[in-house]
Amino acid sequence: MSGTLTWPDGKTLALSIVVNVEEGSEMTIADGDKKPEPVDELGVALGIPIRNYGNESNYQYGIKAGGPRIFRLLGEYGVPATITAAALSLERAPELTKVMLGQGHEICSHGWRWSHTFSMKEDRERETIAKAVESFRNTTGRAPSGWLSRYLHTENTRRLLSEAGFLYHMDDYSDDVPFWEPITLSDGSVRPLVCVPYAIDSNDMKMWVAPALTPDDWLNYARQTFDWMREEAAEHGPRMMSLGLHLRIIGRPGRIWALKAFLDHVRGHDDVWITTRKAIAERFAECCPWDGEDR
């Protein structure tokens, strides 16, 4: 890697807000799956082939109420976000998709459905990537630049993404700045793919899984992360903070206030660049052209 990474206009910390939109593409018998989605807040994880109507409605809350609440807030604050969306979710929620596009958010691929990519053979994985891209073209008018797998990925995923023309992926948690990953393609040539690392620790999922954080706990952790990284960036060079959100989690009335409080805490700083992951990947590629070496 050559060059030195800088953020635009003298900014030192890039803040990436990621909104996961996967509701409507989770496992359900109605879509031919062998069992319903096991992750819910209802305390019932079924491993048998019957409909879990309660859980399905819990996911739909994100589309019907949580999502609109989140995007009203982001619109009010003028905050650009990266939407990591399962393609099928956008197909099934055209009104919410219209709001996302109208606010200018980046749409990043979270796959065709919210499915277990890691169990797929290469041909099937290639097909699902292509199916997702085509779906996004139809719903948003353009192909996505980035990719986030659900949980895990295969040894083929990054090569398939590179061959499909993706700019970056975010299936990594190893750093606070982007880096290059050299990808050996099927023909033996090497093409770099930008990795824009994600973060689990600041994700609102921490308020969903046991032992769960309270909204106060989550807000304190997010604020402390931001403050530390801002100070570190000023002294040691550019940093990037990721904040992951979900419609059915932070979109609840008892939690959305914590996102508002966080936005109040972070806005107005001259040294902070609140932006999309695509913009971060493009800036990194501009500042640090790939020279045949990783990192």
C-alpha positions as CSV (number, residue, x, y, z in Angstrom):
1,M,0.0,0.0,0.0
2,S,1.3,3.4,-0.9
3,G,0.2,6.9,0.2
4,T,-1.0,8.3,3.4
5,L,-4.6,8.1,4.5
6,T,-6.4,11.3,5.3
7,W,-10.0,12.2,5.7
8,P,-11.4,15.2,3.7
9,D,-11.2,18.8,5.0
10,G,-8.8,18.0,7.8
11,K,-11.2,15.6,9.5
12,T,-9.5,13.0,11.7
13,L,-12.4,10.7,12.7
14,A,-14.8,9.1,10.2
15,L,-18.1,8.0,11.8
16,S,-20.0,5.3,9.9
17,I,-23.6,4.7,10.9
18,V,-24.8,1.3,9.5
19,V,-28.5,0.5,9.5
20,N,-29.2,-3.2,8.9
21,V,-32.4,-3.9,7.0
22,E,-33.1,-7.6,7.0
23,E,-36.7,-7.8,8.2
24,G,-38.9,-9.7,5.7
25,S,-36.0,-11.9,4.5
26,E,-35.5,-14.0,7.6
27,M,-36.2,-17.7,7.6
28,T,-39.9,-18.7,7.5
29,I,-41.9,-21.7,6.5
30,A,-43.9,-19.3,4.2
31,D,-40.8,-18.9,2.0
32,G,-40.0,-22.6,1.9
33,D,-37.5,-22.8,4.8
34,K,-37.2,-25.9,6.9
35,K,-37.8,-23.9,10.1
36,P,-38.6,-20.4,11.3
37,E,-36.0,-17.8,12.2
38,P,-34.6,-18.7,15.7
39,V,-33.6,-15.3,16.9
40,D,-36.4,-13.3,18.6
41,E,-37.4,-11.4,21.7
42,L,-40.3,-13.7,22.4
43,G,-38.3,-16.5,24.1
44,V,-39.4,-19.1,21.5
45,A,-36.8,-20.5,19.1
46,L,-38.5,-23.3,17.1
47,G,-36.6,-26.0,15.3
48,I,-39.6,-27.6,13.8
49,P,-41.3,-26.8,10.4
50,I,-44.2,-24.6,11.6
51,R,-44.9,-20.9,11.2
52,N,-43.8,-18.7,14.1
53,Y,-46.3,-15.9,13.5
54,G,-45.3,-14.0,16.6
55,N,-41.7,-13.8,15.5
56,E,-42.7,-12.8,12.0
57,S,-44.7,-9.9,13.3
58,N,-41.8,-9.0,15.6
59,Y,-39.6,-8.6,12.5
60,Q,-42.3,-6.7,10.7
61,Y,-42.3,-4.1,13.5
62,G,-39.0,-3.0,12.1
63,I,-40.5,-2.3,8.7
64,K,-43.8,-0.8,9.8
65,A,-42.8,1.2,12.9
66,G,-39.1,1.0,13.8
67,G,-37.7,1.9,10.3
68,P,-39.8,5.0,9.8
69,R,-38.9,6.1,13.3
70,I,-35.2,5.7,12.6
71,F,-35.3,7.4,9.2
72,R,-37.3,10.3,10.6
73,L,-34.5,10.9,13.1
74,L,-31.7,10.5,10.6
75,G,-33.5,12.9,8.2
76,E,-34.0,15.4,11.0
77,Y,-30.3,15.4,11.8
78,G,-29.2,15.2,8.1
79,V,-27.0,12.2,8.9
80,P,-26.0,9.9,5.9
81,A,-25.9,6.2,6.7
82,T,-25.0,3.0,5.0
83,I,-28.0,0.7,4.7
84,T,-26.9,-2.9,4.8
85,A,-30.0,-4.4,3.2
86,A,-31.0,-7.9,2.3
87,A,-32.3,-7.4,-1.3
88,L,-35.6,-9.2,-0.6
89,S,-36.3,-6.9,2.3
90,L,-36.2,-3.9,0.0
91,E,-38.4,-5.6,-2.5
92,R,-41.0,-6.2,0.1
93,A,-40.8,-2.7,1.7
94,P,-41.0,-0.3,-1.3
95,E,-42.3,2.7,0.7
96,L,-39.4,2.4,3.3
97,T,-37.0,1.9,0.4
98,K,-38.2,5.1,-1.2
99,V,-37.5,7.0,2.1
100,M,-34.0,5.6,2.3
101,L,-33.2,6.6,-1.3
102,G,-34.9,10.0,-0.9
103,Q,-32.6,10.8,2.0
104,G,-29.5,9.8,0.0
105,H,-28.3,6.9,2.1
106,E,-25.9,4.3,0.6
107,I,-27.4,0.9,-0.1
108,C,-24.9,-1.9,0.7
109,S,-25.7,-5.6,0.0
110,H,-26.5,-7.8,2.9
111,G,-27.2,-10.6,0.5
112,W,-30.3,-11.7,-1.4
113,R,-32.0,-13.0,1.7
114,W,-30.8,-13.0,5.3
115,S,-29.3,-16.5,4.7
116,H,-26.4,-18.6,5.8
117,T,-23.9,-17.9,3.1
118,F,-21.2,-19.9,4.8
119,S,-23.0,-23.2,4.0
120,M,-23.2,-22.5,0.2
121,K,-21.3,-24.2,-2.5
122,E,-19.4,-21.9,-4.9
123,D,-21.9,-21.9,-7.7
124,R,-24.9,-21.3,-5.4
125,E,-23.0,-18.5,-3.7
126,R,-22.2,-16.9,-7.0
127,E,-25.9,-17.1,-8.0
128,T,-27.1,-15.5,-4.8
129,I,-24.6,-12.6,-5.2
130,A,-25.8,-12.1,-8.8
131,K,-29.4,-12.3,-7.7
132,A,-28.9,-9.7,-5.0
133,V,-27.2,-7.3,-7.4
134,E,-30.0,-7.6,-9.9
135,S,-32.6,-7.1,-7.2
136,F,-30.8,-3.9,-6.0
137,R,-30.6,-2.6,-9.6
138,N,-34.4,-3.0,-9.8
139,T,-35.3,-1.5,-6.4
140,T,-32.6,1.3,-6.2
141,G,-31.5,1.9,-9.8
142,R,-27.9,0.9,-9.2
143,A,-25.7,-2.0,-8.1
144,P,-24.3,-1.9,-4.6
145,S,-20.6,-1.1,-4.0
146,G,-20.3,-3.0,-0.7
147,W,-21.2,-6.3,0.9
148,L,-21.9,-7.6,4.4
149,S,-22.4,-11.4,4.9
150,R,-24.7,-12.7,7.5
151,Y,-22.5,-13.9,10.3
152,L,-19.9,-15.9,8.3
153,H,-18.6,-16.2,4.8
154,T,-16.8,-18.8,2.7
155,E,-13.3,-19.0,1.3
156,N,-14.8,-18.0,-2.0
157,T,-16.8,-15.0,-0.9
158,R,-14.3,-12.3,-1.4
159,R,-13.2,-13.6,-4.8
160,L,-16.8,-13.8,-6.0
161,L,-17.4,-10.3,-4.8
162,S,-14.3,-9.0,-6.6
163,E,-15.3,-10.8,-9.8
164,A,-18.8,-9.3,-9.5
165,G,-17.3,-5.8,-9.4
166,F,-17.7,-4.9,-5.7
167,L,-15.6,-2.0,-4.4
168,Y,-15.5,-3.1,-0.7
169,H,-16.6,-5.6,1.8
170,M,-17.1,-5.3,5.6
171,D,-16.8,-9.0,6.7
172,D,-14.0,-8.1,9.1
173,Y,-13.5,-6.7,12.6
174,S,-9.8,-6.5,12.8
175,D,-9.0,-2.8,12.6
176,D,-10.2,0.8,12.9
177,V,-9.1,1.9,9.4
178,P,-9.7,0.4,5.9
179,F,-7.1,-1.7,4.2
180,W,-6.5,-3.5,0.9
181,E,-7.0,-7.2,0.5
182,P,-5.4,-8.8,-2.6
183,I,-7.8,-11.3,-4.2
184,T,-6.7,-14.0,-6.5
185,L,-9.3,-14.4,-9.2
186,S,-10.3,-17.6,-11.0
187,D,-7.9,-16.7,-13.9
188,G,-5.0,-16.4,-11.6
189,S,-4.8,-12.6,-11.7
190,V,-4.8,-10.5,-8.6
191,R,-7.3,-7.7,-7.9
192,P,-7.5,-5.7,-4.7
193,L,-10.7,-5.4,-2.7
194,V,-11.1,-2.7,-0.1
195,C,-11.9,-3.9,3.4
196,V,-13.9,-1.4,5.5
197,P,-13.9,-3.2,8.9
198,Y,-17.1,-3.4,10.9
199,A,-17.6,-3.5,14.7
200,I,-19.7,-5.8,16.9
201,D,-19.1,-4.2,20.3
202,S,-20.9,-0.9,19.5
203,N,-23.8,-2.6,17.7
204,D,-27.3,-2.2,19.0
205,M,-27.6,-6.0,18.9
206,K,-26.0,-5.8,22.3
207,M,-29.5,-4.7,23.5
208,W,-31.1,-7.8,21.9
209,V,-29.0,-10.8,23.0
210,A,-28.5,-11.9,26.6
211,P,-26.9,-10.7,28.7
212,A,-28.4,-7.5,27.2
213,L,-27.3,-3.9,27.7
214,T,-29.8,-1.3,28.7
215,P,-30.2,1.7,26.4
216,D,-28.3,3.7,28.9
217,D,-25.5,1.2,28.9
218,W,-25.4,1.1,25.1
219,L,-25.4,4.9,24.9
220,N,-22.6,5.2,27.4
221,Y,-20.5,2.7,25.5
222,A,-21.1,4.4,22.2
223,R,-20.2,7.8,23.6
224,Q,-17.1,6.5,25.3
225,T,-16.0,4.8,22.0
226,F,-16.5,8.0,20.1
227,D,-14.7,10.2,22.6
228,W,-11.7,7.8,22.8
229,M,-11.4,7.4,19.1
230,R,-11.7,11.1,18.5
231,E,-8.8,11.8,20.9
232,E,-6.8,8.9,19.5
233,A,-7.3,10.1,15.9
234,A,-6.1,13.6,16.8
235,E,-2.9,12.2,18.1
236,H,-2.2,9.2,16.0
237,G,-3.9,9.7,12.7
238,P,-7.2,8.9,11.0
239,R,-9.6,6.5,12.6
240,M,-13.0,5.1,11.8
241,M,-15.9,4.3,14.1
242,S,-18.7,2.0,13.1
243,L,-22.2,2.1,14.8
244,G,-24.4,-0.8,13.7
245,L,-28.2,-0.4,14.1
246,H,-31.3,-2.6,13.4
247,L,-34.8,-1.5,12.6
248,R,-36.5,-3.8,15.1
249,I,-34.0,-3.0,17.9
250,I,-33.0,0.7,18.1
251,G,-36.3,1.5,16.4
252,R,-38.3,0.7,19.5
253,P,-39.7,3.7,21.5
254,G,-37.7,2.7,24.6
255,R,-34.4,2.7,22.7
256,I,-34.6,5.3,19.9
257,W,-33.9,8.1,22.4
258,A,-30.4,6.6,22.9
259,L,-29.7,7.0,19.2
260,K,-30.9,10.6,19.4
261,A,-28.7,11.3,22.4
262,F,-25.7,9.8,20.6
263,L,-26.4,12.0,17.5
264,D,-26.6,15.0,19.8
265,H,-23.2,14.0,21.3
266,V,-21.4,13.6,18.0
267,R,-22.6,16.3,15.7
268,G,-21.0,19.7,15.3
269,H,-17.4,18.6,15.7
270,D,-15.1,20.1,13.0
271,D,-12.8,17.1,13.2
272,V,-15.5,14.4,12.6
273,W,-16.6,13.2,9.1
274,I,-20.1,11.5,9.3
275,T,-20.3,9.6,6.1
276,T,-21.0,6.3,4.2
277,R,-18.8,3.3,3.9
278,K,-18.7,3.7,0.2
279,A,-17.3,7.3,0.6
280,I,-14.8,5.9,3.1
281,A,-13.7,3.1,0.7
282,E,-13.4,5.6,-2.2
283,R,-11.3,8.0,-0.1
284,F,-9.0,5.2,1.1
285,A,-8.5,4.0,-2.5
286,E,-7.7,7.6,-3.6
287,C,-5.2,8.3,-0.8
288,C,-3.6,4.8,-0.7
289,P,-3.4,3.3,-4.2
290,W,-2.8,-0.4,-4.1
291,D,0.8,-1.2,-4.9
292,G,0.7,-5.0,-4.9
293,E,1.0,-5.3,-1.1
294,D,-1.7,-5.9,1.4
295,R,-2.3,-3.6,4.4
